[in-house]
Amino acid sequence: MGRHQILRILYFQPEYRLTQVEIAAEMQVTSANVTFLVDGLEKDELVRRVPSLTDRRTVYVELTDAGRAFADRIITSFTTFSVAMFEGFSDSEKKQFSHLLDRLRYNAERFEPKSTE
């Protein structure tokens, strides 16, 4: 899931690349988590690490041609699936569903478990 999320994030960038810090911020995970995921994607030749030409401390994660092709396939498949899942719903029902998901996300972001002590 995380690997697909990185591919999707990079796919929608103008140059198909971001730094690991930017990816971590987008995913709301740690840099260590992104490093682990990028290592696997790099091993599968779906991304590559590219040093910045202007700042040697900066390294970009960039989709390879194979990564772009794979991301295109999974995004197209997901879009087709999503359209099929909403077939027969009215615009009003879709808006209501979106509103309910927004409320769930809002509650999840603010959730703090109560102490059991």
PDB file as gemmi writes it, atoms N, CA and C in Angstrom:
CRYST1    1.000    1.000    1.000  90.00  90.00  90.00 P 1                      
ATOM      1  N   MET A   1       0.824  -1.195   0.000  1.00  0.00           N  
ATOM      2  CA  MET A   1       0.000   0.000   0.000  1.00  0.00           C  
ATOM      3  C   MET A   1       0.866   1.255   0.000  1.00  0.00           C  
ATOM      4  N   GLY A   2       1.864   1.312   0.870  1.00  0.00           N  
ATOM      5  CA  GLY A   2       2.746   2.471   0.940  1.00  0.00           C  
ATOM      6  C   GLY A   2       3.540   2.665  -0.337  1.00  0.00           C  
ATOM      7  N   ARG A   3       3.974   1.569  -0.919  1.00  0.00           N  
ATOM      8  CA  ARG A   3       4.737   1.653  -2.176  1.00  0.00           C  
ATOM      9  C   ARG A   3       3.867   2.237  -3.281  1.00  0.00           C  
ATOM     10  N   HIS A   4       2.625   1.794  -3.371  1.00  0.00           N  
ATOM     11  CA  HIS A   4       1.707   2.331  -4.379  1.00  0.00           C  
ATOM     12  C   HIS A   4       1.433   3.809  -4.121  1.00  0.00           C  
ATOM     13  N   GLN A   5       1.352   4.176  -2.866  1.00  0.00           N  
ATOM     14  CA  GLN A   5       1.109   5.582  -2.532  1.00  0.00           C  
ATOM     15  C   GLN A   5       2.275   6.460  -3.004  1.00  0.00           C  
ATOM     16  N   ILE A   6       3.493   5.988  -2.817  1.00  0.00           N  
ATOM     17  CA  ILE A   6       4.657   6.746  -3.299  1.00  0.00           C  
ATOM     18  C   ILE A   6       4.616   6.875  -4.820  1.00  0.00           C  
ATOM     19  N   LEU A   7       4.307   5.795  -5.503  1.00  0.00           N  
ATOM     20  CA  LEU A   7       4.221   5.849  -6.964  1.00  0.00           C  
ATOM     21  C   LEU A   7       3.158   6.853  -7.414  1.00  0.00           C  
ATOM     22  N   ARG A   8       2.019   6.848  -6.732  1.00  0.00           N  
ATOM     23  CA  ARG A   8       0.940   7.775  -7.083  1.00  0.00           C  
ATOM     24  C   ARG A   8       1.357   9.213  -6.838  1.00  0.00           C  
ATOM     25  N   ILE A   9       1.987   9.468  -5.698  1.00  0.00           N  
ATOM     26  CA  ILE A   9       2.435  10.826  -5.369  1.00  0.00           C  
ATOM     27  C   ILE A   9       3.418  11.326  -6.423  1.00  0.00           C  
ATOM     28  N   LEU A  10       4.397  10.507  -6.765  1.00  0.00           N  
ATOM     29  CA  LEU A  10       5.396  10.911  -7.753  1.00  0.00           C  
ATOM     30  C   LEU A  10       4.787  11.074  -9.143  1.00  0.00           C  
ATOM     31  N   TYR A  11       3.836  10.237  -9.476  1.00  0.00           N  
ATOM     32  CA  TYR A  11       3.211  10.256 -10.793  1.00  0.00           C  
ATOM     33  C   TYR A  11       2.562  11.613 -11.084  1.00  0.00           C  
ATOM     34  N   PHE A  12       2.022  12.247 -10.063  1.00  0.00           N  
ATOM     35  CA  PHE A  12       1.315  13.515 -10.248  1.00  0.00           C  
ATOM     36  C   PHE A  12       2.201  14.748 -10.046  1.00  0.00           C  
ATOM     37  N   GLN A  13       3.500  14.548  -9.938  1.00  0.00           N  
ATOM     38  CA  GLN A  13       4.443  15.671  -9.843  1.00  0.00           C  
ATOM     39  C   GLN A  13       4.891  16.069 -11.247  1.00  0.00           C  
ATOM     40  N   PRO A  14       5.112  17.372 -11.474  1.00  0.00           N  
ATOM     41  CA  PRO A  14       5.494  17.825 -12.820  1.00  0.00           C  
ATOM     42  C   PRO A  14       6.711  17.104 -13.404  1.00  0.00           C  
ATOM     43  N   GLU A  15       7.711  16.820 -12.614  1.00  0.00           N  
ATOM     44  CA  GLU A  15       8.906  16.129 -13.118  1.00  0.00           C  
ATOM     45  C   GLU A  15       8.994  14.694 -12.600  1.00  0.00           C  
ATOM     46  N   TYR A  16       7.890  14.176 -12.088  1.00  0.00           N  
ATOM     47  CA  TYR A  16       7.819  12.813 -11.539  1.00  0.00           C  
ATOM     48  C   TYR A  16       8.819  12.601 -10.420  1.00  0.00           C  
ATOM     49  N   ARG A  17       9.092  13.651  -9.617  1.00  0.00           N  
ATOM     50  CA  ARG A  17      10.060  13.472  -8.538  1.00  0.00           C  
ATOM     51  C   ARG A  17       9.798  14.431  -7.389  1.00  0.00           C  
ATOM     52  N   LEU A  18      10.230  13.987  -6.208  1.00  0.00           N  
ATOM     53  CA  LEU A  18      10.210  14.764  -4.966  1.00  0.00           C  
ATOM     54  C   LEU A  18      11.361  14.275  -4.109  1.00  0.00           C  
ATOM     55  N   THR A  19      11.680  15.042  -3.065  1.00  0.00           N  
ATOM     56  CA  THR A  19      12.652  14.552  -2.091  1.00  0.00           C  
ATOM     57  C   THR A  19      11.941  13.589  -1.143  1.00  0.00           C  
ATOM     58  N   GLN A  20      12.714  12.779  -0.433  1.00  0.00           N  
ATOM     59  CA  GLN A  20      12.120  11.859   0.540  1.00  0.00           C  
ATOM     60  C   GLN A  20      11.403  12.628   1.642  1.00  0.00           C  
ATOM     61  N   VAL A  21      11.925  13.780   2.010  1.00  0.00           N  
ATOM     62  CA  VAL A  21      11.281  14.597   3.044  1.00  0.00           C  
ATOM     63  C   VAL A  21       9.898  15.054   2.562  1.00  0.00           C  
ATOM     64  N   GLU A  22       9.816  15.463   1.296  1.00  0.00           N  
ATOM     65  CA  GLU A  22       8.527  15.894   0.739  1.00  0.00           C  
ATOM     66  C   GLU A  22       7.550  14.728   0.662  1.00  0.00           C  
ATOM     67  N   ILE A  23       8.048  13.551   0.300  1.00  0.00           N  
ATOM     68  CA  ILE A  23       7.190  12.366   0.244  1.00  0.00           C  
ATOM     69  C   ILE A  23       6.679  12.025   1.641  1.00  0.00           C  
ATOM     70  N   ALA A  24       7.567  12.057   2.626  1.00  0.00           N  
ATOM     71  CA  ALA A  24       7.177  11.756   4.011  1.00  0.00           C  
ATOM     72  C   ALA A  24       6.102  12.726   4.494  1.00  0.00           C  
ATOM     73  N   ALA A  25       6.254  14.003   4.167  1.00  0.00           N  
ATOM     74  CA  ALA A  25       5.257  14.998   4.569  1.00  0.00           C  
ATOM     75  C   ALA A  25       3.920  14.729   3.896  1.00  0.00           C  
ATOM     76  N   GLU A  26       3.960  14.394   2.626  1.00  0.00           N  
ATOM     77  CA  GLU A  26       2.736  14.106   1.875  1.00  0.00           C  
ATOM     78  C   GLU A  26       2.015  12.884   2.448  1.00  0.00           C  
ATOM     79  N   MET A  27       2.792  11.867   2.825  1.00  0.00           N  
ATOM     80  CA  MET A  27       2.216  10.625   3.352  1.00  0.00           C  
ATOM     81  C   MET A  27       1.934  10.693   4.851  1.00  0.00           C  
ATOM     82  N   GLN A  28       2.483  11.698   5.504  1.00  0.00           N  
ATOM     83  CA  GLN A  28       2.377  11.849   6.958  1.00  0.00           C  
ATOM     84  C   GLN A  28       2.963  10.636   7.684  1.00  0.00           C  
ATOM     85  N   VAL A  29       4.187  10.274   7.243  1.00  0.00           N  
ATOM     86  CA  VAL A  29       4.931   9.188   7.874  1.00  0.00           C  
ATOM     87  C   VAL A  29       6.359   9.668   8.119  1.00  0.00           C  
ATOM     88  N   THR A  30       7.164   8.844   8.767  1.00  0.00           N  
ATOM     89  CA  THR A  30       8.544   9.222   9.054  1.00  0.00           C  
ATOM     90  C   THR A  30       9.424   9.056   7.819  1.00  0.00           C  
ATOM     91  N   SER A  31      10.542   9.756   7.816  1.00  0.00           N  
ATOM     92  CA  SER A  31      11.521   9.611   6.736  1.00  0.00           C  
ATOM     93  C   SER A  31      12.054   8.187   6.671  1.00  0.00           C  
ATOM     94  N   ALA A  32      12.216   7.557   7.836  1.00  0.00           N  
ATOM     95  CA  ALA A  32      12.700   6.171   7.873  1.00  0.00           C  
ATOM     96  C   ALA A  32      11.731   5.244   7.142  1.00  0.00           C  
ATOM     97  N   ASN A  33      10.438   5.471   7.318  1.00  0.00           N  
ATOM     98  CA  ASN A  33       9.432   4.667   6.634  1.00  0.00           C  
ATOM     99  C   ASN A  33       9.558   4.844   5.126  1.00  0.00           C  
ATOM    100  N   VAL A  34       9.733   6.091   4.683  1.00  0.00           N  
ATOM    101  CA  VAL A  34       9.871   6.366   3.251  1.00  0.00           C  
ATOM    102  C   VAL A  34      11.155   5.728   2.711  1.00  0.00           C  
ATOM    103  N   THR A  35      12.241   5.811   3.471  1.00  0.00           N  
ATOM    104  CA  THR A  35      13.503   5.202   3.035  1.00  0.00           C  
ATOM    105  C   THR A  35      13.309   3.711   2.774  1.00  0.00           C  
ATOM    106  N   PHE A  36      12.652   3.022   3.688  1.00  0.00           N  
ATOM    107  CA  PHE A  36      12.390   1.596   3.545  1.00  0.00           C  
ATOM    108  C   PHE A  36      11.581   1.312   2.278  1.00  0.00           C  
ATOM    109  N   LEU A  37      10.518   2.088   2.057  1.00  0.00           N  
ATOM    110  CA  LEU A  37       9.665   1.883   0.890  1.00  0.00           C  
ATOM    111  C   LEU A  37      10.400   2.202  -0.413  1.00  0.00           C  
ATOM    112  N   VAL A  38      11.162   3.296  -0.413  1.00  0.00           N  
ATOM    113  CA  VAL A  38      11.912   3.686  -1.612  1.00  0.00           C  
ATOM    114  C   VAL A  38      12.984   2.644  -1.931  1.00  0.00           C  
ATOM    115  N   ASP A  39      13.617   2.085  -0.909  1.00  0.00           N  
ATOM    116  CA  ASP A  39      14.612   1.024  -1.143  1.00  0.00           C  
ATOM    117  C   ASP A  39      13.998  -0.119  -1.947  1.00  0.00           C  
ATOM    118  N   GLY A  40      12.799  -0.532  -1.575  1.00  0.00           N  
ATOM    119  CA  GLY A  40      12.122  -1.613  -2.284  1.00  0.00           C  
ATOM    120  C   GLY A  40      11.735  -1.225  -3.703  1.00  0.00           C  
ATOM    121  N   LEU A  41      11.236  -0.001  -3.873  1.00  0.00           N  
ATOM    122  CA  LEU A  41      10.876   0.480  -5.206  1.00  0.00           C  
ATOM    123  C   LEU A  41      12.100   0.615  -6.101  1.00  0.00           C  
ATOM    124  N   GLU A  42      13.214   1.029  -5.505  1.00  0.00           N  
ATOM    125  CA  GLU A  42      14.457   1.161  -6.261  1.00  0.00           C  
ATOM    126  C   GLU A  42      14.966  -0.219  -6.686  1.00  0.00           C  
ATOM    127  N   LYS A  43      14.868  -1.176  -5.786  1.00  0.00           N  
ATOM    128  CA  LYS A  43      15.286  -2.544  -6.096  1.00  0.00           C  
ATOM    129  C   LYS A  43      14.472  -3.104  -7.263  1.00  0.00           C  
ATOM    130  N   ASP A  44      13.185  -2.740  -7.322  1.00  0.00           N  
ATOM    131  CA  ASP A  44      12.304  -3.193  -8.402  1.00  0.00           C  
ATOM    132  C   ASP A  44      12.419  -2.313  -9.647  1.00  0.00           C  
ATOM    133  N   GLU A  45      13.333  -1.348  -9.603  1.00  0.00           N  
ATOM    134  CA  GLU A  45      13.610  -0.438 -10.724  1.00  0.00           C  
ATOM    135  C   GLU A  45      12.407   0.410 -11.130  1.00  0.00           C  
ATOM    136  N   LEU A  46      11.570   0.755 -10.130  1.00  0.00           N  
ATOM    137  CA  LEU A  46      10.420   1.621 -10.384  1.00  0.00           C  
ATOM    138  C   LEU A  46      10.741   3.077 -10.067  1.00  0.00           C  
ATOM    139  N   VAL A  47      11.740   3.301  -9.201  1.00  0.00           N  
ATOM    140  CA  VAL A  47      12.225   4.651  -8.901  1.00  0.00           C  
ATOM    141  C   VAL A  47      13.745   4.633  -8.885  1.00  0.00           C  
ATOM    142  N   ARG A  48      14.318   5.822  -8.944  1.00  0.00           N  
ATOM    143  CA  ARG A  48      15.764   5.967  -8.775  1.00  0.00           C  
ATOM    144  C   ARG A  48      15.998   7.199  -7.922  1.00  0.00           C  
ATOM    145  N   ARG A  49      17.122   7.192  -7.227  1.00  0.00           N  
ATOM    146  CA  ARG A  49      17.534   8.361  -6.449  1.00  0.00           C  
ATOM    147  C   ARG A  49      18.440   9.211  -7.338  1.00  0.00           C  
ATOM    148  N   VAL A  50      18.129  10.510  -7.409  1.00  0.00           N  
ATOM    149  CA  VAL A  50      18.862  11.418  -8.290  1.00  0.00           C  
ATOM    150  C   VAL A  50      19.364  12.608  -7.464  1.00  0.00           C  
ATOM    151  N   PRO A  51      20.680  12.814  -7.400  1.00  0.00           N  
ATOM    152  CA  PRO A  51      21.212  13.960  -6.657  1.00  0.00           C  
ATOM    153  C   PRO A  51      20.820  15.273  -7.323  1.00  0.00           C  
ATOM    154  N   SER A  52      20.558  16.277  -6.504  1.00  0.00           N  
ATOM    155  CA  SER A  52      20.256  17.609  -7.017  1.00  0.00           C  
ATOM    156  C   SER A  52      21.500  18.197  -7.669  1.00  0.00           C  
ATOM    157  N   LEU A  53      21.303  18.916  -8.752  1.00  0.00           N  
ATOM    158  CA  LEU A  53      22.425  19.569  -9.430  1.00  0.00           C  
ATOM    159  C   LEU A  53      22.856  20.848  -8.715  1.00  0.00           C  
ATOM    160  N   THR A  54      21.962  21.402  -7.897  1.00  0.00           N  
ATOM    161  CA  THR A  54      22.253  22.681  -7.243  1.00  0.00           C  
ATOM    162  C   THR A  54      22.544  22.581  -5.754  1.00  0.00           C  
ATOM    163  N   ASP A  55      22.157  21.466  -5.125  1.00  0.00           N  
ATOM    164  CA  ASP A  55      22.369  21.309  -3.684  1.00  0.00           C  
ATOM    165  C   ASP A  55      22.756  19.858  -3.408  1.00  0.00           C  
ATOM    166  N   ARG A  56      24.013  19.624  -3.136  1.00  0.00           N  
ATOM    167  CA  ARG A  56      24.479  18.239  -2.996  1.00  0.00           C  
ATOM    168  C   ARG A  56      23.898  17.523  -1.784  1.00  0.00           C  
ATOM    169  N   ARG A  57      23.247  18.256  -0.882  1.00  0.00           N  
ATOM    170  CA  ARG A  57      22.593  17.615   0.268  1.00  0.00           C  
ATOM    171  C   ARG A  57      21.224  17.047  -0.107  1.00  0.00           C  
ATOM    172  N   THR A  58      20.704  17.449  -1.246  1.00  0.00           N  
ATOM    173  CA  THR A  58      19.363  17.056  -1.667  1.00  0.00           C  
ATOM    174  C   THR A  58      19.417  15.913  -2.670  1.00  0.00           C  
ATOM    175  N   VAL A  59      18.598  14.912  -2.407  1.00  0.00           N  
ATOM    176  CA  VAL A  59      18.465  13.776  -3.321  1.00  0.00           C  
ATOM    177  C   VAL A  59      16.979  13.607  -3.626  1.00  0.00           C  
ATOM    178  N   TYR A  60      16.680  13.510  -4.898  1.00  0.00           N  
ATOM    179  CA  TYR A  60      15.299  13.314  -5.325  1.00  0.00           C  
ATOM    180  C   TYR A  60      15.008  11.836  -5.522  1.00  0.00           C  
ATOM    181  N   VAL A  61      13.749  11.468  -5.324  1.00  0.00           N  
ATOM    182  CA  VAL A  61      13.250  10.152  -5.694  1.00  0.00           C  
ATOM    183  C   VAL A  61      12.433  10.399  -6.953  1.00  0.00           C  
ATOM    184  N   GLU A  62      12.787   9.698  -8.020  1.00  0.00           N  
ATOM    185  CA  GLU A  62      12.197   9.961  -9.335  1.00  0.00           C  
ATOM    186  C   GLU A  62      11.687   8.662  -9.943  1.00  0.00           C  
ATOM    187  N   LEU A  63      10.517   8.732 -10.568  1.00  0.00           N  
ATOM    188  CA  LEU A  63       9.992   7.555 -11.259  1.00  0.00           C  
ATOM    189  C   LEU A  63      10.869   7.224 -12.460  1.00  0.00           C  
ATOM    190  N   THR A  64      11.126   5.961 -12.654  1.00  0.00           N  
ATOM    191  CA  THR A  64      11.779   5.494 -13.882  1.00  0.00           C  
ATOM    192  C   THR A  64      10.687   5.354 -14.954  1.00  0.00           C  
ATOM    193  N   ASP A  65      11.089   5.044 -16.167  1.00  0.00           N  
ATOM    194  CA  ASP A  65      10.093   4.788 -17.222  1.00  0.00           C  
ATOM    195  C   ASP A  65       9.189   3.626 -16.822  1.00  0.00           C  
ATOM    196  N   ALA A  66       9.787   2.591 -16.252  1.00  0.00           N  
ATOM    197  CA  ALA A  66       8.994   1.437 -15.794  1.00  0.00           C  
ATOM    198  C   ALA A  66       8.054   1.844 -14.666  1.00  0.00           C  
ATOM    199  N   GLY A  67       8.518   2.735 -13.785  1.00  0.00           N  
ATOM    200  CA  GLY A  67       7.689   3.229 -12.692  1.00  0.00           C  
ATOM    201  C   GLY A  67       6.507   4.038 -13.192  1.00  0.00           C  
ATOM    202  N   ARG A  68       6.746   4.876 -14.199  1.00  0.00           N  
ATOM    203  CA  ARG A  68       5.651   5.665 -14.780  1.00  0.00           C  
ATOM    204  C   ARG A  68       4.624   4.749 -15.442  1.00  0.00           C  
ATOM    205  N   ALA A  69       5.101   3.750 -16.172  1.00  0.00           N  
ATOM    206  CA  ALA A  69       4.184   2.816 -16.837  1.00  0.00           C  
ATOM    207  C   ALA A  69       3.361   2.033 -15.808  1.00  0.00           C  
ATOM    208  N   PHE A  70       4.021   1.581 -14.742  1.00  0.00           N  
ATOM    209  CA  PHE A  70       3.315   0.832 -13.700  1.00  0.00           C  
ATOM    210  C   PHE A  70       2.300   1.729 -12.989  1.00  0.00           C  
ATOM    211  N   ALA A  71       2.712   2.953 -12.642  1.00  0.00           N  
ATOM    212  CA  ALA A  71       1.807   3.895 -11.970  1.00  0.00           C  
ATOM    213  C   ALA A  71       0.615   4.209 -12.867  1.00  0.00           C  
ATOM    214  N   ASP A  72       0.847   4.380 -14.144  1.00  0.00           N  
ATOM    215  CA  ASP A  72      -0.236   4.652 -15.082  1.00  0.00           C  
ATOM    216  C   ASP A  72      -1.260   3.515 -15.061  1.00  0.00           C  
ATOM    217  N   ARG A  73      -0.764   2.281 -15.040  1.00  0.00           N  
ATOM    218  CA  ARG A  73      -1.672   1.121 -15.013  1.00  0.00           C  
ATOM    219  C   ARG A  73      -2.475   1.066 -13.719  1.00  0.00           C  
ATOM    220  N   ILE A  74      -1.818   1.253 -12.572  1.00  0.00           N  
ATOM    221  CA  ILE A  74      -2.561   1.120 -11.306  1.00  0.00           C  
ATOM    222  C   ILE A  74      -3.529   2.289 -11.110  1.00  0.00           C  
ATOM    223  N   ILE A  75      -3.151   3.479 -11.564  1.00  0.00           N  
ATOM    224  CA  ILE A  75      -4.044   4.634 -11.423  1.00  0.00           C  
ATOM    225  C   ILE A  75      -5.251   4.475 -12.350  1.00  0.00           C  
ATOM    226  N   THR A  76      -5.015   4.016 -13.569  1.00  0.00           N  
ATOM    227  CA  THR A  76      -6.122   3.775 -14.500  1.00  0.00           C  
ATOM    228  C   THR A  76      -7.053   2.702 -13.949  1.00  0.00           C  
ATOM    229  N   SER A  77      -6.503   1.621 -13.417  1.00  0.00           N  
ATOM    230  CA  SER A  77      -7.322   0.543 -12.846  1.00  0.00           C  
ATOM    231  C   SER A  77      -8.133   1.042 -11.656  1.00  0.00           C  
ATOM    232  N   PHE A  78      -7.498   1.826 -10.784  1.00  0.00           N  
ATOM    233  CA  PHE A  78      -8.204   2.337  -9.618  1.00  0.00           C  
ATOM    234  C   PHE A  78      -9.323   3.293 -10.031  1.00  0.00           C  
ATOM    235  N   THR A  79      -9.056   4.127 -11.042  1.00  0.00           N  
ATOM    236  CA  THR A  79     -10.082   5.058 -11.512  1.00  0.00           C  
ATOM    237  C   THR A  79     -11.274   4.297 -12.082  1.00  0.00           C  
ATOM    238  N   THR A  80     -11.009   3.281 -12.882  1.00  0.00           N  
ATOM    239  CA  THR A  80     -12.076   2.456 -13.448  1.00  0.00           C  
ATOM    240  C   THR A  80     -12.885   1.795 -12.332  1.00  0.00           C  
ATOM    241  N   PHE A  81     -12.182   1.254 -11.332  1.00  0.00           N  
ATOM    242  CA  PHE A  81     -12.846   0.625 -10.189  1.00  0.00           C  
ATOM    243  C   PHE A  81     -13.702   1.636  -9.431  1.00  0.00           C  
ATOM    244  N   SER A  82     -13.163   2.823  -9.187  1.00  0.00           N  
ATOM    245  CA  SER A  82     -13.895   3.859  -8.438  1.00  0.00           C  
ATOM    246  C   SER A  82     -15.163   4.278  -9.162  1.00  0.00           C  
ATOM    247  N   VAL A  83     -15.062   4.463 -10.470  1.00  0.00           N  
ATOM    248  CA  VAL A  83     -16.241   4.836 -11.260  1.00  0.00           C  
ATOM    249  C   VAL A  83     -17.303   3.746 -11.145  1.00  0.00           C  
ATOM    250  N   ALA A  84     -16.894   2.497 -11.232  1.00  0.00           N  
ATOM    251  CA  ALA A  84     -17.838   1.378 -11.134  1.00  0.00           C  
ATOM    252  C   ALA A  84     -18.496   1.324  -9.756  1.00  0.00           C  
ATOM    253  N   MET A  85     -17.750   1.643  -8.701  1.00  0.00           N  
ATOM    254  CA  MET A  85     -18.299   1.582  -7.348  1.00  0.00           C  
ATOM    255  C   MET A  85     -19.373   2.644  -7.101  1.00  0.00           C  
ATOM    256  N   PHE A  86     -19.300   3.746  -7.823  1.00  0.00           N  
ATOM    257  CA  PHE A  86     -20.272   4.823  -7.626  1.00  0.00           C  
ATOM    258  C   PHE A  86     -21.391   4.797  -8.664  1.00  0.00           C  
ATOM    259  N   GLU A  87     -21.419   3.770  -9.481  1.00  0.00           N  
ATOM    260  CA  GLU A  87     -22.470   3.652 -10.485  1.00  0.00           C  
ATOM    261  C   GLU A  87     -23.833   3.556  -9.807  1.00  0.00           C  
ATOM    262  N   GLY A  88     -24.779   4.327 -10.300  1.00  0.00           N  
ATOM    263  CA  GLY A  88     -26.131   4.292  -9.761  1.00  0.00           C  
ATOM    264  C   GLY A  88     -26.371   5.243  -8.601  1.00  0.00           C  
ATOM    265  N   PHE A  89     -25.314   5.881  -8.072  1.00  0.00           N  
ATOM    266  CA  PHE A  89     -25.489   6.859  -7.001  1.00  0.00           C  
ATOM    267  C   PHE A  89     -25.785   8.228  -7.611  1.00  0.00           C  
ATOM    268  N   SER A  90     -26.696   8.952  -7.013  1.00  0.00           N  
ATOM    269  CA  SER A  90     -26.996  10.306  -7.480  1.00  0.00           C  
ATOM    270  C   SER A  90     -25.876  11.257  -7.051  1.00  0.00           C  
ATOM    271  N   ASP A  91     -25.824  12.425  -7.660  1.00  0.00           N  
ATOM    272  CA  ASP A  91     -24.829  13.430  -7.272  1.00  0.00           C  
ATOM    273  C   ASP A  91     -24.995  13.793  -5.798  1.00  0.00           C  
ATOM    274  N   SER A  92     -26.227  13.870  -5.340  1.00  0.00           N  
ATOM    275  CA  SER A  92     -26.504  14.195  -3.943  1.00  0.00           C  
ATOM    276  C   SER A  92     -25.947  13.110  -3.011  1.00  0.00           C  
ATOM    277  N   GLU A  93     -26.129  11.860  -3.373  1.00  0.00           N  
ATOM    278  CA  GLU A  93     -25.615  10.750  -2.561  1.00  0.00           C  
ATOM    279  C   GLU A  93     -24.090  10.752  -2.537  1.00  0.00           C  
ATOM    280  N   LYS A  94     -23.457  11.051  -3.678  1.00  0.00           N  
ATOM    281  CA  LYS A  94     -21.997  11.125  -3.742  1.00  0.00           C  
ATOM    282  C   LYS A  94     -21.470  12.243  -2.851  1.00  0.00           C  
ATOM    283  N   LYS A  95     -22.142  13.393  -2.868  1.00  0.00           N  
ATOM    284  CA  LYS A  95     -21.734  14.513  -2.011  1.00  0.00           C  
ATOM    285  C   LYS A  95     -21.895  14.152  -0.538  1.00  0.00           C  
ATOM    286  N   GLN A  96     -23.003  13.492  -0.204  1.00  0.00           N  
ATOM    287  CA  GLN A  96     -23.224  13.073   1.182  1.00  0.00           C  
ATOM    288  C   GLN A  96     -22.148  12.086   1.628  1.00  0.00           C  
ATOM    289  N   PHE A  97     -21.808  11.132   0.790  1.00  0.00           N  
ATOM    290  CA  PHE A  97     -20.768  10.155   1.102  1.00  0.00           C  
ATOM    291  C   PHE A  97     -19.429  10.852   1.318  1.00  0.00           C  
ATOM    292  N   SER A  98     -19.093  11.796   0.447  1.00  0.00           N  
ATOM    293  CA  SER A  98     -17.849  12.560   0.577  1.00  0.00           C  
ATOM    294  C   SER A  98     -17.830  13.332   1.898  1.00  0.00           C  
ATOM    295  N   HIS A  99     -18.965  13.927   2.237  1.00  0.00           N  
ATOM    296  CA  HIS A  99     -19.057  14.672   3.505  1.00  0.00           C  
ATOM    297  C   HIS A  99     -18.843  13.733   4.698  1.00  0.00           C  
ATOM    298  N   LEU A 100     -19.444  12.563   4.663  1.00  0.00           N  
ATOM    299  CA  LEU A 100     -19.281  11.600   5.761  1.00  0.00           C  
ATOM    300  C   LEU A 100     -17.832  11.143   5.883  1.00  0.00           C  
ATOM    301  N   LEU A 101     -17.164  10.902   4.753  1.00  0.00           N  
ATOM    302  CA  LEU A 101     -15.747  10.532   4.790  1.00  0.00           C  
ATOM    303  C   LEU A 101     -14.893  11.660   5.369  1.00  0.00           C  
ATOM    304  N   ASP A 102     -15.211  12.899   5.013  1.00  0.00           N  
ATOM    305  CA  ASP A 102     -14.489  14.046   5.581  1.00  0.00           C  
ATOM    306  C   ASP A 102     -14.649  14.084   7.094  1.00  0.00           C  
ATOM    307  N   ARG A 103     -15.860  13.824   7.581  1.00  0.00           N  
ATOM    308  CA  ARG A 103     -16.089  13.808   9.034  1.00  0.00           C  
ATOM    309  C   ARG A 103     -15.315  12.683   9.707  1.00  0.00           C  
ATOM    310  N   LEU A 104     -15.269  11.505   9.069  1.00  0.00           N  
ATOM    311  CA  LEU A 104     -14.489  10.388   9.615  1.00  0.00           C  
ATOM    312  C   LEU A 104     -13.008  10.741   9.684  1.00  0.00           C  
ATOM    313  N   ARG A 105     -12.478  11.335   8.616  1.00  0.00           N  
ATOM    314  CA  ARG A 105     -11.074  11.727   8.590  1.00  0.00           C  
ATOM    315  C   ARG A 105     -10.791  12.765   9.681  1.00  0.00           C  
ATOM    316  N   TYR A 106     -11.687  13.733   9.830  1.00  0.00           N  
ATOM    317  CA  TYR A 106     -11.543  14.762  10.864  1.00  0.00           C  
ATOM    318  C   TYR A 106     -11.479  14.106  12.245  1.00  0.00           C  
ATOM    319  N   ASN A 107     -12.401  13.187  12.516  1.00  0.00           N  
ATOM    320  CA  ASN A 107     -12.423  12.503  13.813  1.00  0.00           C  
ATOM    321  C   ASN A 107     -11.174  11.647  14.014  1.00  0.00           C  
ATOM    322  N   ALA A 108     -10.735  10.963  12.963  1.00  0.00           N  
ATOM    323  CA  ALA A 108      -9.549  10.102  13.073  1.00  0.00           C  
ATOM    324  C   ALA A 108      -8.299  10.925  13.368  1.00  0.00           C  
ATOM    325  N   GLU A 109      -8.182  12.101  12.755  1.00  0.00           N  
ATOM    326  CA  GLU A 109      -7.001  12.940  12.967  1.00  0.00           C  
ATOM    327  C   GLU A 109      -6.941  13.502  14.380  1.00  0.00           C  
ATOM    328  N   ARG A 110      -8.088  13.622  15.023  1.00  0.00           N  
ATOM    329  CA  ARG A 110      -8.124  14.201  16.362  1.00  0.00           C  
ATOM    330  C   ARG A 110      -8.304  13.165  17.466  1.00  0.00           C  
ATOM    331  N   PHE A 111      -8.372  11.898  17.077  1.00  0.00           N  
ATOM    332  CA  PHE A 111      -8.617  10.830  18.033  1.00  0.00           C  
ATOM    333  C   PHE A 111      -7.437  10.675  18.989  1.00  0.00           C  
ATOM    334  N   GLU A 112      -7.770  10.625  20.257  1.00  0.00           N  
ATOM    335  CA  GLU A 112      -6.778  10.341  21.299  1.00  0.00           C  
ATOM    336  C   GLU A 112      -7.389   9.276  22.203  1.00  0.00           C  
ATOM    337  N   PRO A 113      -6.767   8.106  22.238  1.00  0.00           N  
ATOM    338  CA  PRO A 113      -7.332   7.045  23.089  1.00  0.00           C  
ATOM    339  C   PRO A 113      -7.384   7.482  24.553  1.00  0.00           C  
ATOM    340  N   LYS A 114      -8.431   7.085  25.203  1.00  0.00           N  
ATOM    341  CA  LYS A 114      -8.570   7.370  26.624  1.00  0.00           C  
ATOM    342  C   LYS A 114      -7.746   6.384  27.410  1.00  0.00           C  
ATOM    343  N   SER A 115      -7.156   6.867  28.475  1.00  0.00           N  
ATOM    344  CA  SER A 115      -6.329   6.021  29.327  1.00  0.00           C  
ATOM    345  C   SER A 115      -7.197   4.939  29.957  1.00  0.00           C  
ATOM    346  N   THR A 116      -6.655   3.730  30.037  1.00  0.00           N  
ATOM    347  CA  THR A 116      -7.391   2.615  30.647  1.00  0.00           C  
ATOM    348  C   THR A 116      -6.987   2.394  32.096  1.00  0.00           C  
ATOM    349  N   GLU A 117      -6.203   3.308  32.611  1.00  0.00           N  
ATOM    350  CA  GLU A 117      -5.742   3.161  34.003  1.00  0.00           C  
ATOM    351  C   GLU A 117      -6.794   3.565  34.983  1.00  0.00           C  
TER     352      GLU A 117                                                      
END                                                                             
